[in-house]
Amino acid sequence: MPQRKTSRRKPTKTPESEAVLLTLDQACARTQLSRPSVVGLIRDGRLRGIKVGTTWRISAASIETLTDSVPDGES
């Protein structure tokens, strides 16, 4: 019986920071903002986050983008 070749999908490459999801507490620590402030930024669309069950997961890349947009001297 001939062997059947299975096709394997190549994993998609994403930037390392894009693949990292942070908890709400981790995002608060990185931004030095309160939990309600970070959730407000998610709801306003300034941070990318998803709700998993009752907890939030926030994209590390979106936090980097947010913190990079703050002018020097204001952070």
Backbone as a printed PyTorch tensor [residue, N CA C, xyz], in Angstrom:
tensor([[[  0.8490,  -1.1640,   0.0000],
         [  0.0000,   0.0000,   0.0000],
         [  0.9070,   1.2430,   0.0000]],

        [[  0.7060,   2.1690,  -0.9430],
         [  1.5490,   3.3640,  -0.9900],
         [  1.2590,   4.2850,   0.1980]],

        [[  2.3210,   4.9450,   0.6380],
         [  2.1370,   5.8660,   1.7610],
         [  1.4860,   7.1480,   1.2860]],

        [[  0.6030,   7.5910,   2.0550],
         [ -0.1130,   8.8120,   1.7280],
         [  0.6150,  10.0080,   2.3320]],

        [[  0.8590,  10.9920,   1.5030],
         [  1.5180,  12.1890,   2.0000],
         [  0.4820,  13.0800,   2.6760]],

        [[  0.8670,  13.5550,   3.8170],
         [ -0.0160,  14.4900,   4.4990],
         [  0.5220,  15.8920,   4.2870]],

        [[ -0.3670,  16.7780,   4.0240],
         [  0.0760,  18.1600,   3.8390],
         [  0.1030,  18.8430,   5.2030]],

        [[  1.1960,  19.5020,   5.4370],
         [  1.3140,  20.2400,   6.6910],
         [  1.3670,  21.7140,   6.3740]],

        [[  0.5810,  22.4250,   7.1240],
         [  0.6090,  23.8700,   6.9660],
         [  1.8440,  24.4210,   7.6470]],

        [[  2.4560,  25.3720,   6.9950],
         [  3.5790,  26.0350,   7.6260],
         [  3.0180,  27.0060,   8.6560]],

        [[  3.6450,  27.0540,   9.8200],
         [  3.1460,  28.0110,  10.8120],
         [  3.3450,  29.4380,  10.3240]],

        [[  2.3640,  30.2560,  10.5910],
         [  2.4900,  31.6480,  10.1800],
         [  3.4370,  32.3550,  11.1250]],

        [[  4.2800,  33.1740,  10.5620],
         [  5.2370,  33.8940,  11.3710],
         [  4.6440,  35.2390,  11.7470]],

        [[  4.6120,  35.4870,  13.0400],
         [  4.1630,  36.7790,  13.5290],
         [  5.2890,  37.3600,  14.3650]],

        [[  5.3860,  38.6600,  14.4030],
         [  6.4060,  39.2470,  15.2600],
         [  6.2130,  38.7860,  16.6910]],

        [[  7.2990,  38.6060,  17.4000],
         [  7.2220,  38.0540,  18.7530],
         [  6.3130,  38.8740,  19.6540]],

        [[  6.4020,  40.1850,  19.5890],
         [  5.5730,  41.0140,  20.4630],
         [  4.0940,  40.9200,  20.0880]],

        [[  3.7890,  40.6430,  18.8220],
         [  2.4100,  40.5110,  18.3900],
         [  1.7830,  39.2470,  18.9710]],

        [[  2.5770,  38.2010,  19.1260],
         [  2.0590,  36.9240,  19.5910],
         [  1.8390,  36.9060,  21.1000]],

        [[  2.3880,  37.8700,  21.8190],
         [  2.3050,  37.8730,  23.2730],
         [  1.0260,  38.5610,  23.7280]],

        [[  0.2930,  37.8650,  24.5640],
         [ -0.8980,  38.4360,  25.1830],
         [ -0.6310,  38.5800,  26.6770]],

        [[ -0.9650,  39.7180,  27.2080],
         [ -0.7320,  40.0100,  28.6120],
         [ -2.0450,  39.9680,  29.3890]],

        [[ -1.9390,  39.6720,  30.6670],
         [ -3.1140,  39.7740,  31.5240],
         [ -3.3680,  41.2440,  31.7970]],

        [[ -4.5120,  41.5420,  32.3580],
         [ -4.8500,  42.9180,  32.6800],
         [ -3.8530,  43.4900,  33.6910]],

        [[ -3.4760,  42.6990,  34.6780],
         [ -2.5150,  43.1740,  35.6750],
         [ -1.1470,  43.4540,  35.0510]],

        [[ -0.7190,  42.6150,  34.1200],
         [  0.5610,  42.8460,  33.4380],
         [  0.4990,  44.1190,  32.5950]],

        [[ -0.6220,  44.3280,  31.9210],
         [ -0.7860,  45.5310,  31.1130],
         [ -0.7890,  46.7730,  32.0010]],

        [[ -1.4150,  46.6760,  33.1610],
         [ -1.4220,  47.8000,  34.1080],
         [ -0.0070,  48.1180,  34.5760]],

        [[  0.7790,  47.0860,  34.8420],
         [  2.1510,  47.2930,  35.3030],
         [  2.9940,  47.9470,  34.2100]],

        [[  2.8140,  47.5260,  32.9670],
         [  3.6090,  48.0870,  31.8720],
         [  3.2360,  49.5270,  31.5530]],

        [[  1.9680,  49.8560,  31.6920],
         [  1.5180,  51.2030,  31.3490],
         [  1.4690,  52.1320,  32.5530]],

        [[  1.5560,  51.5620,  33.7460],
         [  1.4260,  52.3080,  35.0050],
         [  0.0690,  53.0020,  35.0900]],

        [[ -0.9550,  52.2880,  34.6260],
         [ -2.3190,  52.7800,  34.6800],
         [ -3.1540,  51.8400,  35.5400]],

        [[ -4.3070,  52.3270,  36.0020],
         [ -5.2050,  51.4960,  36.7940],
         [ -5.9570,  50.5180,  35.8980]],

        [[ -6.5630,  49.5220,  36.5240],
         [ -7.3440,  48.5380,  35.7790],
         [ -8.4930,  49.1970,  35.0000]],

        [[ -9.2810,  50.0960,  35.6320],
         [-10.3570,  50.7420,  34.8600],
         [ -9.8310,  51.5760,  33.6890]],

        [[ -8.6640,  52.1840,  33.8530],
         [ -8.0990,  52.9860,  32.7600],
         [ -7.7100,  52.1060,  31.5770]],

        [[ -7.1040,  50.9480,  31.8530],
         [ -6.6980,  50.0440,  30.7750],
         [ -7.9290,  49.4750,  30.0760]],

        [[ -8.9370,  49.0890,  30.8450],
         [-10.1780,  48.5810,  30.2310],
         [-10.8280,  49.6740,  29.3910]],

        [[-10.7830,  50.9120,  29.8560],
         [-11.3260,  52.0300,  29.0840],
         [-10.5840,  52.2120,  27.7690]],

        [[ -9.2580,  52.0490,  27.7860],
         [ -8.4740,  52.1580,  26.5560],
         [ -8.8320,  51.0490,  25.5740]],

        [[ -9.1280,  49.8620,  26.0990],
         [ -9.5540,  48.7450,  25.2370],
         [-10.9050,  49.0870,  24.6070]],

        [[-11.8170,  49.5440,  25.4210],
         [-13.1630,  49.8580,  24.9190],
         [-13.1510,  51.0210,  23.9390]],

        [[-12.2130,  51.9700,  24.1300],
         [-12.0800,  53.1000,  23.2010],
         [-11.3770,  52.7050,  21.9120]],

        [[-10.7680,  51.5110,  21.8920],
         [-10.0660,  51.0520,  20.7020],
         [ -8.6060,  51.4830,  20.6370]],

        [[ -8.0900,  52.0700,  21.7120],
         [ -6.6900,  52.5110,  21.7260],
         [ -5.7470,  51.3740,  22.0940]],

        [[ -6.2740,  50.3230,  22.7300],
         [ -5.5280,  49.0870,  23.0050],
         [ -6.3140,  47.9320,  22.4170]],

        [[ -5.5930,  46.9280,  21.9180],
         [ -6.2650,  45.7280,  21.4040],
         [ -6.2980,  44.6880,  22.5120]],

        [[ -7.4810,  44.2400,  22.8200],
         [ -7.6280,  43.2210,  23.8470],
         [ -8.8480,  42.3690,  23.5700]],

        [[ -8.8390,  41.1820,  24.1420],
         [ -9.9870,  40.2850,  24.0140],
         [-10.3510,  39.7860,  25.4000]],

        [[-11.5920,  39.4830,  25.5630],
         [-12.0570,  38.9530,  26.8300],
         [-12.1210,  37.4360,  26.7050]],

        [[-11.4180,  36.7570,  27.5900],
         [-11.4110,  35.2970,  27.6290],
         [-12.0990,  34.8980,  28.9280]],

        [[-13.3430,  34.4580,  28.7910],
         [-14.1130,  34.1740,  29.9970],
         [-14.3880,  35.4810,  30.7220]],

        [[-13.8590,  35.5910,  31.9400],
         [-14.0490,  36.8180,  32.7160],
         [-12.7860,  37.6700,  32.7700]],

        [[-11.7400,  37.2410,  32.0860],
         [-10.4700,  37.9710,  32.1470],
         [-10.1170,  38.5870,  30.8000]],

        [[ -9.3520,  39.6500,  30.8420],
         [ -8.8900,  40.3130,  29.6320],
         [ -7.5070,  39.8230,  29.2620]],

        [[ -7.2410,  39.7650,  27.9510],
         [ -5.9010,  39.5310,  27.4080],
         [ -5.6230,  40.6790,  26.4580]],

        [[ -4.4850,  41.3240,  26.6740],
         [ -4.1450,  42.5250,  25.9220],
         [ -2.8940,  42.2650,  25.1020]],

        [[ -2.9040,  42.7100,  23.8570],
         [ -1.7700,  42.5410,  22.9550],
         [ -0.5930,  43.3810,  23.4380]],

        [[  0.5630,  42.7410,  23.5930],
         [  1.7730,  43.4510,  24.0090],
         [  2.1680,  44.4820,  22.9540]],

        [[  1.9390,  44.1720,  21.6930],
         [  2.2770,  45.1030,  20.6100],
         [  1.4470,  46.3770,  20.7090]],

        [[  0.1760,  46.2570,  21.0870],
         [ -0.6530,  47.4560,  21.1900],
         [ -0.2100,  48.3230,  22.3690]],

        [[  0.3100,  47.7020,  23.4140],
         [  0.8380,  48.4750,  24.5480],
         [  2.1030,  49.2120,  24.1220]],

        [[  2.9610,  48.5310,  23.3620],
         [  4.1690,  49.1840,  22.8590],
         [  3.8040,  50.3750,  21.9780]],

        [[  2.8110,  50.2080,  21.1240],
         [  2.3700,  51.2920,  20.2540],
         [  1.8420,  52.4600,  21.0750]],

        [[  1.0600,  52.1560,  22.0930],
         [  0.4950,  53.1940,  22.9470],
         [  1.5930,  53.9460,  23.6900]],

        [[  2.5320,  53.2210,  24.2840],
         [  3.5880,  53.8810,  25.0550],
         [  4.5650,  54.6230,  24.1450]],

        [[  4.7470,  54.1520,  22.9060],
         [  5.6120,  54.8570,  21.9670],
         [  4.9870,  56.1630,  21.4900]],

        [[  3.6610,  56.2730,  21.5720],
         [  2.9750,  57.4760,  21.0930],
         [  2.9980,  58.6120,  22.1240]],

        [[  3.4560,  58.3100,  23.3460],
         [  3.5310,  59.3400,  24.3820],
         [  4.7900,  60.1760,  24.1380]],

        [[  4.6490,  61.4950,  24.0570],
         [  5.8400,  62.3450,  23.8450],
         [  6.8360,  62.1970,  24.9870]],

        [[  8.1090,  62.3720,  24.7020],
         [  9.1360,  62.2750,  25.7280],
         [  8.8690,  63.2880,  26.8330]],

        [[  9.1530,  62.8480,  28.0470],
         [  8.9660,  63.7260,  29.1850],
         [  7.5940,  63.6330,  29.8190]],

        [[  6.6670,  62.9630,  29.1600],
         [  5.3300,  62.8230,  29.7150],
         [  5.0630,  61.4490,  30.2890]],

        [[  5.9950,  60.5130,  30.1290],
         [  5.7280,  59.1620,  30.6160],
         [  6.2280,  58.9640,  32.0150]]])
